[in-house]
Amino acid sequence: MSATFDTASGNSGIILLALILYSGYMIPYQSMHPWFIWIFWINPLAYAFKALISNEMKGLTFDCAGPTMIPRGPSYTDINYQVCTLAGSQPGTTSVDGSEYLYAAYRYKTSEMGLDILAVILFWLLFVFITCLALEKIEFGKGGFSTNVYKKGTHLVDHKPDDEESSVNASGVTANSSKGNSNIEIKDMAKGAVFAWENLNYIVPYKFDPSGQKQLLTDIAGLVKPGTMTALMGSSGAGKTTLLDVLAQRKNIGTVTGTVEVDGEPLRRDFQRTTGYCEQLDVHVPQATVREALRFSAYLRQPAEVSEADKNAYVEEIIKILEMEDIADAIIGTTESGLGISVEERKRLTIGVELVAKPKLLFLDEPTSGLDAQASYNIMRFMRKLTDQGQAILCTIHQPSSQLFAFFDDLLLLAKGGKTVYFGDLGTDSSLLINYFEKNGAPKCAPDANPAEYILDVVNARHSGLNWSEIWEASPEKQNLIADIKATRKHAATDGQPHHQRHDESLEYASGTEAQLKYVFRRMARTYWRLPQYNFGRTFMMIVFALLNGFSFFQLGSSKVDLQSRVFVVFQFMVMAALLVNMVEPRFHMERQWFYREFAGKYYGWKPFAASIIAIEIPYVIFVGTVFFVVFYWTVGFVSDSVLTFYTWLMLIVFCMFAVSLGQLIAALTPSTTVAALLNPFIFSALNLFCGVMIPKLAMPKFWSSWMYWLDPVSL
């Protein structure tokens, strides 16, 4: 019934705490406030607890002999004038029946245990029915259609030419079919680099193989020149994305051997920063605008000596060539919600985020994935525009149409096992490619056939008896490729400046740590400000929690029952941590998702990210904790001494910060929000069990009280 996991997590947290509070243990039934006693009767936890405790206590008899009998003393020897202090005891006896104790202390009747079990089963059936009904009737998102949401104060201008034709596809995406801004050139565009690799092998650990390893890439060679767009193709499992990741230095497991060079030189530390890598999934901060996302990349990846004004000017040029002037100030949003830019626009933004870094080489992984024919054509047309201006592009693509295939200059074709089948120029209408296969024994290609489909069919035709990887190894085309690669080493591009003097190129990051922290924190502050469902959501949850507890323990007095209630009220402060943790974990995992992508692109290091995500929570935690304190403190009737009141507020704020940092710690140690949610109950059970409220320190087993009690932050 919730649109997002964040909402579901917050709602479930407050509901669960209400159910625990009114299960009949913390507040006995006879002490419940009449305003909220109805929660007890619709509480499946209450019926489950009644059934379990009734099953445990029925038939038990407790011995009260000794100090629990009153009155007590040397002269009180007649049992007929004494009574046990336990609830449910009868005068004149030293034993208490378990069923009598339950009814006197909690108003639980063991005779109703069967009804309680039936109630739990009926609640389960009710929840299943509601779940099915919600899945059937409630829809979130907009069914594939997208709606642009603009930053406040944006002046909307339609930049589309008057004669531009547009079509709306089934996904609701407007696809521009005209040339648009095809004649615009990017000023100061980074000069494309010659990228070459030879004898490239990639081996990973593999426990199912007798050797304990598996070879995914075998002796692959290739060459990408400035002003050319190279297609990386192959059947599923041939290793297209694997090769792209290896070339882009994105693999952190396995062993890579071979030679990879840029302009005839070995890769430097700045390689990942000075090259662009467009992942298949378009990962962007939803709360940022298109212009803000581009500027963030430019600020952190262009050299530090370039001014912000120059970086901003370059971003505007990229926006023009991206043909995204009309959505430059639109919030990126998410495709699931339907609020944000379209799928095609996200793909263009993914490419643009890399372009603003002025990369020497651009890697793209399946840029047309998830797009319809018109949107795919627009993306390929845009990439061709970049190539014609000197960009070097290496792109994986899966079974393109003949129209899309014609955009490429060169092709690297892989067979299963990561072996090369062909590398070289396509030629006019793929004539050189088709001629290579036909002269080596492949059937004739029909004039109207799609060259991409033709070569994949030829390579996958096992009955032909032709081993295309062996044919390639023995071909003159392979020898010509090796000669071309060696020629790049012989004529390595130099700028007249010794390598050791290229200070900027030797840096792993373009900016220093202070600059990284500045931009990362600024973006994170803007992101949190534009997250009302997160910050207002947890504020609202804390208000509800404060009101529920405040009026459940309304204006406590000084009786014995109120004394016990004061202990439970303070304990509820500790239970409140679960609310904050449940909400902070999904937020951390989202932020970490963007961090992984940007860290791989060498935007910034882990220290600015860690400092920013910790610091940005502090003002919101202080605000949320203060709101909870104001609503809760005087409603319960705690002491009004100014010093004690301030101390309680301070400890509450410190504890809220501890809860948020604990949530971030759990999230950092887990791969997903689902795993974190599974881990939370174990952690909170341990914290609450050994804090000294549920089991006093003196009553704990020595093993736990000697170390666990002192390690438990909740006990402090």
C-alpha positions in Angstrom: 0.0 0.0 0.0 3.1 2.3 0.0 4.6 3.9 -3.1 8.2 3.5 -1.9 10.2 1.3 0.4 11.0 4.4 2.5 7.3 5.1 3.1 6.6 1.4 3.9 9.5 1.3 6.3 8.4 4.4 8.1 4.8 3.3 8.3 5.6 -0.2 9.5 7.9 1.2 12.2 5.3 3.5 13.8 2.6 0.8 13.5 4.8 -1.9 15.0 5.8 0.4 18.0 2.1 1.2 18.6 1.3 -2.6 18.5 4.1 -3.3 21.0 3.0 -0.5 23.3 -0.6 -1.8 23.4 0.1 -5.5 23.5 -0.8 -5.4 27.2 2.7 -5.8 28.7 4.1 -2.3 28.9 0.8 -0.9 29.8 -1.6 -3.4 31.5 -5.1 -3.5 30.1 -6.6 -2.0 33.2 -4.1 1.0 33.1 -4.6 1.8 29.4 -5.9 5.3 28.5 -9.5 5.1 27.3 -8.6 7.2 24.3 -6.3 4.4 22.9 -7.7 1.2 24.4 -9.2 0.4 21.1 -5.7 -0.3 19.7 -5.5 -3.3 22.1 -8.6 -4.9 20.6 -7.4 -4.5 16.9 -3.9 -5.5 17.8 -2.8 -9.0 16.4 0.3 -8.8 18.6 -1.9 -8.5 21.7 -3.8 -11.7 20.8 -0.5 -13.5 19.9 1.1 -12.5 23.2 -2.1 -13.5 25.2 -2.1 -16.9 23.5 1.6 -17.5 24.1 1.7 -16.3 27.7 -1.5 -18.2 28.5 0.0 -21.4 27.2 3.1 -20.8 29.3 1.3 -19.9 32.6 -1.7 -22.2 32.6 -1.2 -25.0 35.1 1.9 -23.4 36.7 2.0 -22.7 40.5 4.4 -20.2 42.0 5.8 -20.5 45.5 5.6 -17.3 47.6 7.1 -18.5 50.8 9.7 -16.3 52.5 10.2 -12.6 52.1 7.4 -12.1 49.6 4.8 -12.8 52.3 3.3 -9.9 54.2 3.1 -9.0 57.0 6.5 -10.4 57.8 8.4 -10.7 61.0 9.3 -13.0 64.0 5.8 -12.9 65.5 4.0 -13.5 62.2 3.9 -17.3 62.0 0.2 -18.0 61.2 -0.2 -18.3 57.4 -3.9 -17.5 57.7 -3.0 -13.9 58.5 -0.5 -13.5 55.7 -0.7 -12.9 51.9 1.7 -13.1 49.0 2.7 -9.8 47.3 2.3 -11.3 43.8 -0.8 -10.3 41.9 -3.6 -13.0 42.1 -2.5 -14.4 45.4 -5.1 -15.5 48.0 -4.8 -15.0 51.9 -3.8 -18.1 53.8 -1.7 -19.8 51.0 1.9 -19.5 49.9 1.2 -20.4 46.3 -0.1 -18.4 43.4 -1.9 -20.0 40.4 -0.4 -18.9 37.0 -3.9 -18.2 35.5 -4.9 -16.1 38.5 -1.7 -14.1 38.3 -2.3 -13.4 34.6 -5.8 -12.1 35.2 -4.9 -10.0 38.2 -1.8 -8.5 36.6 -2.8 -8.1 32.9 -6.5 -9.1 32.7 -5.6 -12.1 30.5 -7.9 -15.1 30.7 -6.2 -18.4 30.0 -9.6 -19.9 29.1 -9.7 -17.6 26.0 -6.5 -19.0 24.6 -8.3 -20.8 21.7 -10.1 -17.6 20.8 -6.8 -15.7 20.8 -5.2 -18.3 18.4 -8.3 -18.0 16.1 -8.0 -14.2 16.2 -4.3 -14.4 15.0 -5.3 -16.7 12.1 -8.2 -14.3 11.2 -5.8 -11.3 11.2 -3.5 -13.2 8.9 -6.3 -14.0 6.5 -7.3 -10.3 6.7 -3.8 -9.1 5.9 -3.5 -11.5 2.9 -6.8 -10.3 1.6 -5.8 -6.6 1.9 -2.5 -7.4 0.3 -4.2 -9.0 -2.7 -6.7 -6.2 -2.9 -3.9 -3.5 -2.8 -1.9 -5.3 -5.5 -5.0 -5.5 -7.7 -6.4 -2.0 -7.2 -3.6 0.3 -6.3 -1.1 1.5 -9.0 1.9 3.7 -8.4 3.7 5.6 -11.1 2.2 6.7 -14.4 2.2 3.6 -16.6 5.3 4.5 -18.5 4.4 8.2 -19.2 6.7 10.9 -17.8 5.9 14.4 -16.6 8.7 17.0 -16.3 9.0 18.8 -12.9 10.9 22.0 -13.0 12.9 23.8 -10.3 11.1 26.7 -8.7 11.6 29.9 -10.6 12.5 28.2 -13.9 11.7 30.3 -17.1 10.5 27.7 -19.6 11.5 28.3 -23.2 10.7 26.0 -26.1 13.9 25.5 -28.1 12.6 23.2 -30.7 12.7 24.4 -34.3 9.4 25.2 -35.9 9.8 22.6 -38.6 10.8 19.9 -36.2 8.8 16.8 -36.4 8.2 14.8 -33.2 6.5 11.5 -32.4 5.3 10.2 -29.1 6.1 6.5 -28.6 4.2 4.0 -26.5 6.2 5.0 -23.5 5.1 8.5 -23.7 8.5 9.7 -24.7 8.7 12.6 -27.3 11.3 11.5 -29.8 12.8 14.3 -32.0 13.2 13.1 -35.5 14.8 16.2 -37.1 18.5 17.0 -37.1 18.0 19.7 -34.4 21.3 21.2 -33.4 23.4 18.9 -35.5 25.6 21.8 -36.8 26.6 22.9 -33.3 30.2 22.3 -32.5 31.6 22.0 -29.0 34.3 24.5 -28.3 37.4 23.4 -26.4 36.4 19.8 -26.8 39.1 17.4 -25.6 41.1 15.9 -28.4 40.3 12.3 -28.8 43.0 9.8 -27.9 44.3 6.7 -29.7 43.3 3.8 -27.6 44.9 0.4 -28.2 45.1 -3.0 -26.5 46.9 -6.2 -27.4 47.0 -9.8 -26.1 44.3 -8.9 -23.5 43.4 -11.9 -21.3 41.0 -11.9 -18.3 40.8 -14.8 -15.8 38.5 -15.0 -12.8 38.2 -17.5 -9.9 35.7 -20.2 -10.7 35.1 -23.0 -8.2 33.2 -25.3 -10.6 36.3 -25.7 -12.8 39.0 -28.2 -11.9 41.6 -25.5 -12.3 39.7 -23.2 -10.0 39.6 -20.4 -12.6 37.8 -19.5 -15.8 39.1 -17.4 -18.8 36.5 -14.8 -20.0 38.7 -13.0 -22.5 41.4 -14.6 -24.7 44.1 -12.7 -26.6 42.0 -9.8 -27.7 43.5 -6.9 -29.7 41.9 -3.7 -30.9 42.3 0.0 -31.8 40.1 3.0 -31.4 41.1 6.2 -33.1 39.8 9.8 -32.7 36.8 10.5 -34.9 35.8 6.9 -35.1 32.9 5.0 -33.5 33.7 1.3 -32.8 31.0 -1.2 -32.2 31.6 -4.1 -29.8 29.3 -7.0 -30.7 28.8 -10.6 -30.0 26.1 -13.1 -28.9 25.0 -13.2 -25.3 27.8 -14.4 -23.1 30.5 -13.5 -25.5 32.0 -11.0 -23.1 31.1 -7.7 -24.6 30.4 -5.9 -21.3 33.3 -7.8 -19.6 35.7 -6.5 -22.2 34.4 -3.0 -21.9 34.8 -3.1 -18.1 38.3 -4.4 -18.4 39.3 -1.8 -20.9 37.7 0.9 -18.7 39.6 -0.4 -15.6 36.3 -1.2 -13.8 37.1 -4.8 -12.8 38.4 -5.4 -9.2 38.4 -9.2 -9.2 40.4 -11.6 -11.4 43.6 -11.2 -13.3 44.1 -9.0 -16.3 47.1 -9.5 -18.6 48.1 -7.8 -21.8 48.9 -4.3 -23.0 46.5 -1.3 -22.8 47.7 2.0 -24.0 46.5 5.6 -24.6 48.4 7.5 -27.3 51.1 4.8 -27.2 51.8 5.2 -23.5 50.8 2.9 -20.5 47.7 4.0 -18.6 48.2 6.7 -16.0 46.4 7.3 -12.7 44.2 9.8 -14.3 42.8 7.3 -16.9 39.4 6.8 -15.3 39.0 10.5 -14.7 39.9 11.5 -18.3 37.7 8.9 -19.9 34.0 8.6 -19.9 32.0 5.4 -19.1 28.3 5.4 -19.7 26.7 2.4 -17.9 23.7 0.6 -19.2 21.7 1.7 -16.2 21.2 5.4 -16.1 22.1 6.2 -12.4 21.5 9.8 -11.5 20.5 11.8 -8.4 16.7 12.1 -8.8 16.5 15.4 -6.8 19.0 17.2 -9.1 18.2 19.1 -12.2 19.8 18.2 -15.6 22.0 21.4 -15.4 23.1 20.6 -11.8 24.1 17.1 -12.7 26.2 18.3 -15.6 27.8 21.0 -13.5 28.6 18.6 -10.7 30.5 16.4 -13.1 32.3 19.3 -14.7 33.3 20.9 -11.3 35.0 17.6 -10.0 36.4 16.1 -13.2 37.8 19.1 -15.2 41.2 20.4 -14.0 41.0 22.4 -10.7 42.7 25.4 -12.3 39.7 25.9 -14.7 37.3 28.4 -13.2 33.7 27.6 -12.3 32.5 30.2 -14.9 34.4 28.4 -17.6 33.1 25.1 -16.5 29.5 26.5 -16.5 30.0 27.8 -20.0 31.2 24.5 -21.2 28.2 22.8 -19.6 25.9 25.1 -21.5 27.5 24.1 -24.8 27.0 20.4 -23.9 23.3 21.2 -23.1 22.9 22.6 -26.5 24.5 19.7 -28.3 22.4 17.4 -26.1 19.4 19.3 -27.4 18.1 19.5 -23.8 17.7 23.3 -23.4 14.0 22.9 -22.7 14.6 20.5 -19.8 17.9 21.9 -18.4 16.2 23.0 -15.2 13.9 20.0 -15.0 14.3 17.6 -12.0 15.7 14.3 -13.2 13.2 12.3 -11.0 12.6 8.6 -11.4 11.0 6.5 -14.1 9.1 4.5 -11.5 7.2 7.6 -10.2 6.6 9.0 -13.7 7.8 12.4 -12.4 11.0 13.4 -14.2 12.7 13.3 -17.6 12.0 10.5 -20.1 14.1 7.4 -20.6 15.7 8.7 -23.8 16.5 12.0 -22.1 18.2 10.1 -19.2 20.4 8.3 -21.7 21.4 11.6 -23.2 22.1 12.9 -19.8 24.3 9.9 -19.0 26.4 10.6 -22.0 26.4 14.4 -21.2 27.6 13.8 -17.7 30.7 12.1 -19.2 31.2 14.7 -21.9 31.4 17.6 -19.6 34.6 16.0 -18.2 36.2 16.5 -21.6 37.1 12.8 -22.0 39.7 11.6 -24.4 37.7 8.4 -24.9 34.1 7.5 -24.4 32.9 4.0 -23.4 29.2 3.2 -23.8 27.5 0.0 -22.6 24.3 -0.7 -24.6 23.3 2.9 -25.1 20.1 1.9 -26.9 18.9 -0.6 -24.2 15.3 0.0 -23.2 14.6 2.5 -26.0 12.3 2.2 -28.9 13.4 2.5 -32.5 13.0 6.3 -32.7 14.7 7.0 -29.4 17.6 4.6 -30.3 18.0 6.4 -33.6 18.2 9.8 -31.8 20.9 8.5 -29.4 23.0 7.0 -32.2 22.6 10.2 -34.2 23.9 12.2 -31.2 26.9 9.8 -30.8 27.7 10.2 -34.5 27.7 13.9 -34.0 30.3 13.6 -31.2 32.4 11.3 -33.4 32.4 13.7 -36.3 33.8 16.3 -33.9 36.8 14.2 -33.0 35.6 12.0 -30.1 36.8 8.4 -29.9 33.9 6.1 -29.0 33.8 2.4 -28.1 30.3 1.1 -27.7 28.7 -2.3 -27.0 25.5 -2.9 -28.9 23.2 -6.0 -29.2 21.7 -6.9 -32.6 21.3 -3.3 -34.0 19.1 -2.6 -36.9 20.8 -1.9 -40.3 20.0 1.8 -39.8 21.8 1.9 -36.4 24.7 -0.3 -37.6 25.5 2.1 -40.4 26.5 4.8 -37.8 29.6 2.8 -36.8 33.0 3.0 -38.5 34.7 -0.2 -37.0 33.6 -3.4 -35.5 35.0 -5.8 -32.9 33.1 -9.0 -33.0 33.5 -11.6 -30.2 32.5 -15.3 -30.1 31.6 -17.2 -26.9 34.6 -17.6 -24.6 35.8 -14.0 -25.3 37.6 -14.8 -28.5 38.0 -12.4 -31.4 36.1 -13.1 -34.6 36.7 -9.9 -36.5 38.1 -6.4 -36.0 38.3 -3.8 -38.7 36.6 -1.2 -40.8 33.0 -1.8 -41.9 33.3 -0.1 -45.2 30.5 1.4 -47.2 27.2 -0.4 -46.4 29.4 -2.9 -44.4 31.0 -4.1 -47.6 34.4 -4.8 -46.1 32.8 -6.7 -43.2 30.6 -8.9 -45.5 33.5 -9.5 -47.9 35.7 -10.8 -45.1 33.1 -13.5 -44.0 32.2 -14.4 -47.6 35.8 -15.0 -48.7 36.4 -17.2 -45.6 33.6 -19.6 -46.4 30.4 -17.9 -45.1 27.2 -18.1 -47.3 26.4 -15.1 -49.4 24.7 -12.1 -47.7 21.4 -11.2 -49.2 21.3 -7.6 -50.6 18.4 -6.7 -48.2 19.8 -8.4 -45.2 20.8 -6.7 -42.0 24.6 -7.0 -41.8 24.6 -7.2 -38.1 22.2 -10.1 -38.0 24.0 -11.8 -40.9 27.4 -11.9 -39.2 25.9 -13.1 -35.9 24.0 -15.9 -37.7 27.2 -16.9 -39.5 29.3 -17.0 -36.3 26.7 -18.9 -34.4 26.1 -21.5 -37.1 27.9 -24.4 -35.5 27.0 -26.9 -38.3 29.2 -24.9 -40.8 32.3 -26.5 -39.3 34.1 -23.1 -39.4 36.0 -21.9 -36.4 35.9 -18.1 -36.9 38.3 -17.3 -34.0 41.0 -19.5 -35.6 40.3 -18.0 -39.0 40.8 -14.6 -37.5 44.1 -15.5 -35.8 45.5 -16.7 -39.2 44.1 -13.8 -41.3 46.1 -10.9 -42.8 43.5 -8.6 -41.2 44.8 -9.6 -37.8 48.4 -8.9 -38.8 47.5 -5.5 -40.2 45.8 -4.7 -36.9 48.9 -5.7 -34.9 51.0 -3.5 -37.2 48.6 -0.6 -36.7 48.8 -1.0 -32.9 52.6 -1.0 -33.0 52.6 2.1 -35.2 50.8 4.0 -32.5 53.6 3.2 -30.1 56.2 4.3 -32.6 54.4 7.6 -33.1 53.1 8.2 -29.6 51.6 11.7 -29.4 53.7 14.1 -27.4 53.0 17.7 -26.5 56.6 18.7 -26.0 56.3 18.5 -22.2 58.0 15.7 -20.2 55.6 13.2 -18.7 56.8 14.0 -15.1 55.8 17.6 -15.6 52.1 16.8 -16.4 51.0 17.4 -12.9 47.3 17.4 -13.5 47.4 14.1 -15.5 49.2 12.4 -12.7 46.5 13.1 -10.2 43.9 10.4 -9.5 41.3 13.2 -8.8 41.1 16.5 -10.5 40.3 18.4 -7.3 41.7 18.3 -3.8 39.9 16.9 -0.8 38.6 20.3 0.3 37.0 21.0 -3.1 35.6 17.5 -3.3 34.0 18.0 0.2 32.6 21.4 -0.9 30.8 20.1 -4.0 29.7 16.8 -2.5 28.3 18.4 0.6 26.6 21.1 -1.4 24.9 18.6 -3.6 23.9 16.4 -0.7 22.4 19.4 1.2 20.4 20.3 -1.9 19.2 16.7 -2.3 18.1 16.5 1.4 16.3 19.8 1.1 14.3 18.5 -1.9 13.3 15.3 0.0 10.2 16.2 1.9 9.0 12.6 1.9 12.2 11.8 3.8 12.6 14.7 6.2 9.0 15.7 6.7 8.1 12.0 6.7 10.3 11.2 9.7 9.3 14.4 11.4 5.6 13.4 11.1 6.4 9.9 12.3 8.2 11.3 15.4 5.2 13.6 16.1 2.8 10.6 15.9 5.1 8.5 18.1 5.4 11.4 20.6 1.6 11.9 20.8 1.0 8.2 21.0 3.4 7.7 23.9 2.6 11.1 25.5 -1.1 10.4 25.8 -0.7 6.7 26.6 1.4 7.8 29.7 -0.5 11.1 30.1 0.6 13.2 33.2 2.1 10.4 35.2 1.9 10.7 39.0 3.8 9.1 41.8 2.0 5.9 42.4 3.7 2.5 42.2 2.2 1.9 38.7 3.3 5.3 37.5 6.8 4.6 38.8 7.0 1.5 36.6 5.4 3.5 33.7 8.2 6.2 34.0 10.8 3.5 33.5 8.9 2.3 30.4 8.6 5.9 29.1 12.3 6.4 29.2 12.7 2.9 27.6 10.5 4.1 24.8 13.2 6.7 24.0 15.4 3.7 23.2 12.7 2.0 21.1 12.4 5.2 19.1 15.8 4.4 17.5 14.2 1.7 15.4 12.1 4.4 13.6 15.2 6.5 12.7 17.2 3.5 11.6 14.4 2.2 9.4 14.3 5.5 7.6 18.0 6.3 7.3 19.1 2.9 5.9 17.2 3.2 2.5 18.5 6.8 2.2 22.1 5.7 2.8 21.8 2.9 0.2 20.5 5.4 -2.4 23.3 7.8 -1.8 25.9 5.0 -1.8 24.5 3.9 -5.2 25.5 7.2 -6.7 28.7 7.2 -4.8 29.8 3.9 -6.4 29.2 5.2 -9.9 31.0 8.5 -9.2 33.8 6.9 -7.3 34.5 4.6 -10.2 34.7 7.7 -12.5 37.1 9.4 -10.0 34.8 12.3 -9.2 35.8 12.2 -5.5 37.1 9.9 -2.8 35.3 8.1 0.0 36.3 10.6 2.7 34.2 13.6 1.3 31.2 11.2 0.9 31.4 9.9 4.4 31.9 13.3 6.0 29.0 14.8 3.9 26.4 12.1 4.7 27.2 12.2 8.4 27.2 16.0 8.6 24.1 16.6 6.6 22.0 14.5 9.0 23.0 16.6 12.1 20.7 19.7 11.6 17.7 17.5 10.6 18.3 15.1 13.6 18.4 18.1 16.0 15.2 19.4 14.5 13.4 16.1 14.6 14.6 15.3 18.1 13.5 18.8 19.4 10.0 18.4 17.8 9.7 15.0 19.5 10.9 16.4 22.8 8.5 19.4 22.8 5.5 17.2 22.0 6.4 14.4 24.4 8.1 15.8 27.5 5.4 17.9 29.1 2.6 15.7 27.9 4.0 12.8 30.0 4.5 15.1 33.0 8.2 14.9 33.5 10.0 17.3 35.9 10.1 21.0 34.8 13.4 21.9 36.4 15.3 23.8 33.8 18.6 22.0 34.2 17.1 18.6 34.2 14.9 19.5 31.2 17.9 20.7 29.2 19.8 17.6 30.2 17.0 15.3 29.0 16.8 17.3 25.7 20.6 17.0 25.2 20.6 13.3 25.9 17.7 12.8 23.5 19.5 14.6 20.7 22.7 12.7 21.3 20.8 9.4 21.3 19.0 10.4 18.0 22.4 11.1 16.5 23.6 7.7 17.7 20.5 6.0 16.2 21.1 7.7 12.8 24.8 6.8 12.8 23.9 3.2 13.8 21.6 3.0 10.8 24.3 4.3 8.5 26.7 1.8 10.0 24.3 -1.1 9.4 23.6 0.2 5.9 27.3 0.5 5.1 27.9 -3.1 6.2 25.0 -4.5 4.1 24.6 -4.8 0.3 21.0 -3.8 0.2 18.1 -2.3 2.2 16.5 -5.8 2.4 19.5 -7.3 4.0 19.7 -4.4 6.4 16.0 -4.8 7.4 16.7 -8.5 8.1 19.7 -7.6 10.3 17.9 -4.8 12.3 15.8 -7.1 14.6 18.8 -9.0 15.9 20.7 -5.8 16.7 17.8 -4.0 18.4 16.8 -7.2 20.3 20.4 -7.3 21.7 20.5 -3.6 22.5 17.1 -3.6 24.3 17.6 -7.0 26.0 20.9 -6.1 27.7 20.3 -2.4 28.5 19.1 -3.2 32.1 15.3 -2.5 31.7 13.9 -5.8 30.6 16.5 -7.7 32.6 18.1 -5.8 35.5 21.9 -6.0 35.5 22.0 -8.0 38.7 19.6 -10.6 37.3 21.6 -11.1 34.1 23.7 -14.2 33.7 27.3 -13.4 34.6 28.5 -14.0 31.1 26.3 -11.2 29.6 26.5 -8.7 32.5 30.3 -8.8 32.5 30.7 -7.4 29.0 27.5 -7.1 27.0 25.8 -4.7 29.4 28.8 -2.4 29.3 29.1 -2.5 25.5 25.4 -1.7 25.1 25.1 2.0 24.3 21.4 2.0 25.2 22.3 1.1 28.8 24.2 4.4 29.1 
